[in-house]
Amino acid sequence: MVSDEERRARIGVRHALAPSAKAGSPEEAARALVGLHATEAPSVHLSCWARTNQLSVDDVERALYDSRSLVKQQSMRETLFVFPRELVPAVWGSAAARVAAAHRRRLVRDLERWGPAGEGHGAAWLAAAEDAVLECLADGVQRSSKQIREEVPEAEGVIMQAPGKSWGGPVAIAPRVLAQLGFDGAVARAGNAGAWYASRPTWTTVQAWWGQPVPGALGPREGYAELVDRWLWSYGPGTVEDIAWWLGGTKGAVRSALDDLGAEAVSLADGSAGWLRADDLEPVAAPEPWAALLPLLDPTVMGWKERSFYLGGHGPQLFDSIGNAGTTAWVNGRVVGAWVQDLDGVVELRLLENDLPTAARAALAAEASRLTRWLDGQRVFTVYPSPAMQPGFGSQAGLGQ
């Protein structure tokens, strides 16, 4: 049986969070987690910061935009990730291909139902728009979504989604066409026209961004096997349900990948069946004590469907109403709270446990000071604040600060 204690030890070691396991670069940090969540722009940099000792914003920017050793790709669960460059072909052929097909069906339907295509003409309208966007980007010049709308009349316009409904309204078509081409591996999110903590992507063709030659996508089965293999090393042991949730895929695809990899079934503390790589069955010893402050939607907190072994009962305080994780404070593989910034940018702890040992509190305070210095007065904001991040939460709940 793999105990919860060992699973928490694996988080410290495999996720580069314990002091002796820190990564040496943004690329190493991304590989430790398979990929980095990038829905919130600053989370990429903060996830890397948490797993390294010496790292600057410029180090991450260089990996994203100069060496391009880290590549943005929308994929699992239609979420934007940053992957090590060598992993992207596996993503293109598996998780991205799955969401690409679903996104295309929805977009064609919406173009016919609420958009300019007309019944039965959505696929042809979309194909013409995609061709025009690719022709526009063929010169290799990076353009924003706004610039593409202005230069490509075939992709301009809006979908008047759900007229009369409270959640309806106009939705620009060009960003959805770009998303479709991105899922398909035809265009790339290239530079960022804003600061590191803001998302203002520019677009170009994958050929222009990658250079020659662009690798082909792996086949679906091969691609899923590569992703599951990396997940098992970084997050294992986990259940079929955990892996399927993370992949945004089917249990059938997961089981096929486990078979292809020769993965081994193990028993978890709650009696469920988990899986490990066949070469990773030996116990992982607990590292030295560690503490970490992780950003919104960090891959560690979002890595499993069943999270009780590291969240305990704190989930409702740390996730918003639609399942987005807020900031988290960790001690030895357990989440013990959240963190926020005050008006001056100073990082403050929102602890959910009053009985933390003095050493753990001191380690968290040291991480808060380190992060405050690193941010250097820059405040990072979110549209996904968890309850624990709301103003006055700690005092209202009577919890330690």
DOSENU-346583 format. One record per residue: x, z, y of N, C-alpha, C in turn. Coordinates in steps of 0.2 Angstrom, whole numbers, plus 5000, padded with zeros to 4 digits. Last residue first. Layout:
<recs>
XZYXZYXZY;...
</recs>
This chain:
<recs>
498350575171498650515174499450515173;497150615158497750625162498050565165;495350625162495950605158496550615162;494050625167494450685166495050675162;493350515171493350535164493750595162;493650515184492950515182492950535175;495050495185494750555187494050565185;495150365179495450425176495150495178;494350275187494250285180494450355177;494650235200494350305199494250325192;494350065198494550125202494250185200;494750015181494250015187494450075191;495450005169495749985175495349995182;494550045159495150095161495450075167;493749935158493449995161494050045163;494849795163494449835158494149895162;494649645173494849715172494449755167;494849495174494649535168494849605168;495449435184494649435184494449465178;496749515193496449485187495749485188;498449525201497649535200497449495194;499849605206499549555201498849565200;500849625220500349645216500049585212;502549655223502049605222501449625217;503449755224502949755229502449695228;504349725213504549725220504049715225;504249715199503749675203503949675211;505349795196505349725194504849685198;504949925200505549895203505549815202;503849935192503749945199504349905203;504449945179504049885181503849885189;505150065180505550005179505049945181;504050155182504550145187504950075187;503450135169503050115175503550115181;504550175161504350105161503950085167;504450315164505050275166504950195166;503250345160503350355167503950315169;503450335146502950295150503050295157;504350435144504550365143504050315146;503650545148504250535152504450465151;502650545138502450545145503050515149;503450575127503150505127502850495135;503950705130504450645129504050575130;502750775129503150775136503650715135;501450705119502050745120502450725127;499750695124500350665123500950705124;498450745126498950785122499550745120;497550665133497850715137498450755133;497350495133497550545129497850605133;497350385142496750405138496850465134;498150355158498150385151497450405148;498550255168497950275166497850295159;499950245179499650255172498950275172;500450125191500150195190499850195183;501650045201501250055195501050125193;501449995218501750045213501250055207;500849915227501149885222501449935217;500149985237500849965239501149935233;498950005231498949965236499649935238;499450025213499050045219499149995225;499049945198499449955203499049985209;498850015181498649975187499149985192;498750025163499150035169498849995175;498150135149498150065153498650085159;498350205133498050205140498150135143;498850205121498650275123498450265130;499150125106498850115113498650185115;500550135096499850155097499750145104;501850115094501450075090500650095091;502550215102502650205095502150175091;501350195115501850245112501950235105;500850085128500950105121501450155120;499550035138500150075138500250095131;498849875144498949935139499549965140;497649785153498349805153498349865148;496249715143496649735150497349755148;495649585133496049645134496349655141;494049525132494649515135495049585136;492749535128493249545123493949525125;491749545137491749485132492349485128;491849665144491249655140491249595135;493549715141492949695145492449685141;494449845134494249775134493649775138;494749985135495249935136495149865136;493650065131493950075138494450025140;493350025118492850015123493150025130;494650065111494449995112493949985118;495050185107495050175114494850105116;495150245094494450235097494450215104;496450145089496050205088495350195090;497350045090496850065096496550125095;498050025078498450035084497950055090;497050015069497650055067498150065073;495949945074495950025074496550055073;495749815074496249835079496349915078;495449665067495349735066495949775069;496049545072495349555073495149635072;497549545081497149555075496449555077;498249525094498449485088498049495081;498049575106497649525104497749495097;499149655109498449685108497949635106;500149555108500149615103499449645103;499949465118499849445111499849505107;498949525132499649515129499549505121;497949535141497849485136498549475132;498849605154498249585151498349525146;500449675148499949645153499349625150;501149835143500949765142500449745146;502349955142501749935146501649855146;502950065130502949995133502249985137;504150165121503550155125503550085128;504850235106504750185111504150185115;506050305095505450315099505450265104;506750185083506850245088506150245092;505750115070506250115075506250185079;505350145053505150155060505750155064;505650015041505750085044505550085051;504649925031505049915038505049985041;504749895014504549935020504949925026;504749725008505049785008504849825014;504249595008503849655005504149725006;504549475013504449525018504049585015;504449355005505149385007505149445012;503149325005503449344999504149375000;502249385019502649335016502949365010;500649475016501349475018501649415016;498949535019499449475016500149485020;497749645013498149615018498649565015;496149705009496749665006497049635012;495649875012495649805013496249775010;495950015013495749985007495649915007;496550055024495750065024495450035018;497850025023497650095022496850105022;497949885011498049915018497749985017;498849804999498349845000498449885007;499349634998499549704998498849745000;499749474992499249514994499549584993;500949354998500849404993500249454996;501049174999501049245002500749294997;501349044997501549094991501549164994;501048945006501648985007501849035002;499848895000500448855001501048895002;499049005001499248984994499848934995;498949025015499249075011499449055004;498248895018498948915020499348965016;497048925011497448865009498248875011;496649025019496749035012497148985009;496448965031496949015031497149025023;495448875029496148845031496648905030;494448965025494648915020495348885022;494149025037494449065032494749015026;494548925051494148945046494548985041;495148975067495048925062494548955057;495749055077495149015079494948965074;496849125073496949055073496349015077;496349255074496849235078496949155079;495349245064495149255071495649235076;496149215053495649165055495449175062;496849335052497249275053496749225056;495849435050496249435056496649375057;495349385038494849385044495349395050;496349405029496149335030495749335037;497349545037496849515032496749435034;499049575037498449565040497949535035;500749655039500149625035499549625039;501049525051500849545045501049615043;501549475063500949525064500749555057;502749405061502649435067502149495067;502549345048503149375050503049425056;501249295049501349345044502049375046;501449195059500949255060501149305055;502249105053502549135058502049205060;501349055043501949085041502249125047;500249005051500149065047500849095045;500948895056500748945061500549015057;501248825045501848845049501548905054;499948795040500448835036501048865040;499448715050499148785049499648825045;500248605048500248635054499948705053;499948565035500648585036500648625043;498548535037498748585032499448605033;498648435047498248495048498548545043;500348365050499648365047499348425048;501048375067501048385059500348375057;501348255079500948315077501048315069;502948185083502248185081501948245078;503948215097503848225090503148215089;504548095108504048155108503948155100;506348065110505648045108505148105108;506048075128506048035122506548075117;505148205137505648155136505548125130;504048295140504548305135505148265135;503448235151503648305152504148315146;503248105148503648115154503848185154;502448115136503048085136503548095142;501348185141501748225137502448185137;501048155159501048135152501548175148;500548295170500948225168500848205161;499948405182499948365176500348305175;500048575188500048505189500148465182;499148725191499448675187499448605189;499148855197498948795200499348745197;498949025196498948965192498648905196;500149145201499549115202499549045197;501349205200500849245198500149215199;502249115205502349125197501649165195;501349005216501849055215501849075207;500948835213500848905216501448945214;501048725205501148715212501048785216;502048715191501548755194501648755202;502248565180502448615185501848665187;501248535167501948525169502148585174;500248515154500348555160501048565162;500248345148500548415148500348445154;499248235137499548255144499748325143;499048225124499248165127499448175134;498548315115499248305115499448245119;497248355115497448295111498248285111;497148445124497048465117497348415113;497348365136497848415134497748435127;496248285136496848255135497448305133;495348395139495248355132495948315131;495748435151495848475146495748445139;495448315158496148335158496248385152;494148325158494448265155495148285154;493948445165493748435158494048375154;494348405177494748455174494548455166;493348295180494048285179494448345176;492048355183492248325176492948315175;491548505189491948445190492148415183;489848565188490548575185490948505186;488548645197488948585196489648605193;487448745186487748725192488248665191;486948895178487048825178487348815185;486449025176487149015174487348945175;485149015179485549065183486349045182;484448855179484648915175485148955180;484248735186483748785186483948855182;485248635175484948645182484348695181;486448635166485848685166485548685172;487648555176487548595170486948635171;487948415182487548465184487248505179;489648375182489048385178488648435180;490348265195490148325192489648325187;491748155200491048175199490948245196;492948055192492748095197491948115196;493547965184493548035181493248085186;493647845190493247845183493147915181;494447865201493647865202493347865195;495747935204495447905198494747915198;496248005215496547935213496247905207;495448125216495548075222495748005220;495748185204495048165206495048115211;497148205205496848155200496148135201;497148295215497448235216497148185211;496548405208496248375214496448305216;497448425198496748405196496448375202;499048365204498548415203497948385200;500348275196499848275200499348335198;502048205194501548265193500948265198;502448045189502348095195501848145193;502447955179502848015178502748065184;501647845179502247835183502647905182;500547875172501047845168501647835172;499447935177499947975176500547945173;498547825178498747855184499347895183;498347805164498647755168498847775175;497647925161498347915158498647855162;496447905168496947955170497647945167;495947785161496147785168496547845170;495747835148496247785149496447775157;494747935151495447955148495947905150;493747855156494047905160494647925158;493447785144493647745150493947795155;493047885136493647845134493847815140;491847935142492447975142493047935140;491047825141491147845147491847885147;490947815127491247765130491447785137;490247945124490947925121491347875125;489047925131489547975133490247965131;487947845129488547815132489147865134;486847905125487147855120487747825123;486147925141486047935134486447885130;487347945154486747915151486747915144;488447985162488547935157487947905154;488548085172488448015174488347965168;487748235165488248195169488048125170;486848295156486848315163487348275168;486948225144486348265146486248275153;488148155144487448115143486848155145;489048255146489048195150488448155150;488748345136488648355143488648295147;489148265125488448285125488348305132;490548255128490148195127489348215128;490848395127490948355133490548285133;490648425114490248455119490348415126;491548345107490848335106490448365111;492748385113492548315114491848315112;492848515108492748505115492548435116;492948495094492348535096492248515104;494248425094493648395091492948425094;495048525099494948465103494348425100;495048625090494648635096494548575100;495848555080495148585079494748595085;497048525087496548475084495848495083;497548655089497348615095496848555093;497748695075497348735080497048695086;498448565071498048615067497548645072;499348475078499048455072498548495068;499848555088499448495090499048475083;500548655081499948675085499548615086;501648585077501248615072500548635075;502248545089501948495084501448525079;502648675094502048635097501748575092;503748735090503148745087502548705089;504848705099504848675092504248685088;504548775111504448695110504448675103;503548915109504248885109504148815107;502048915120502448915113503148895114;500848985128501548965129501848975123;499048945129499648985126500248955129;497348955132498048935135498648975132;496148945120496548985125497148955126;495248895111495248855117495648895122;495648955099495048985103495048955110;497248885101496848935097496248965101;497548795114497448785107496948835104;498548725127497848755125497748745118;500148755130499748715126499048755125;501748745138501048775139500548725134;503248785131502848735133502148765133;504948815133504348845132503848795135;505948735137506048765130505348805128;506148675149505548665145505648685138;507148695158507348675151506748655147;506148705169506748665169507048645162;504948765166504948705170505548665171;505048875157504448845157504548775161;506348925159506148905152505548865152;506348955173506748895170506548875163;505349055173505248995177505648935174;506149155167505549125164505349065167;507149175177507249155170506649125166;506449205188506749145188506949125181;506049335186505549285186505849215185;507349405174507049395181506449345180;507949535164507549465164507249465171;508549635153508749605159508449535160;507849675142508149725146508249705153;506149635135506849615137507149675141;504849645134505249635128505949625129;504249645147504149705142504649705136;504549515151504849575154504849635149;503549435144504349435142504649495145;502449485149502549495142503249485140;502649445162502549515161502649525153;502549305161503149335164503149415162;501249295156501849265153502449295155;500449355166500549385159501049355155;500249275177500749325177500849355170;499149195173499749165174500349215174;498049215160498249245166498949225168;498249135149497649125153497749155160;499349135140499449115147498849105151;500149225127499449215131499649195138;501449155118501249205123500549185126;501749145100501649115107501449175112;502449225091502249165089502149125096;503249335095502449345095502149275093;504549295095504349365092503649365091;504549185103504549175095504349235092;504549245116503949205113503949195106;505749305116505149345116504549305114;506649195115506549245109505949285110;506349135127506149105121506149145115;506749235137506049215136505849185130;507949335128507749285132507049275132;508249435119508749425124508549365129;507149575115507349505115507849495120;507449735107507249695112507549615112;507649825097507349765095507249715101;507949955102508449915098508249845096;506749985109507449975113507949935108;505349905103505749955103506449945106;504849775105504649825110505049885109;504749655097505349665102505149715107;503949645087503649625093504149635099;504549695076504449625076504249605083;504649835080505249795078505149725079;503349885083503949905087504549855086;502649835073502449815079503149825084;503149905062503249835062503149805069;502550035065503350025065503449945065;501250005062501450015069502250015070;501349985048501149935052501349945060;501750115045502250055044502049995048;500550185048501250205051501750145050;499650125039499550115046500250135050;500550065024500150115028500150095036;500249965011500649965018500250015022;500450004994500050005000500450005006;
</recs>
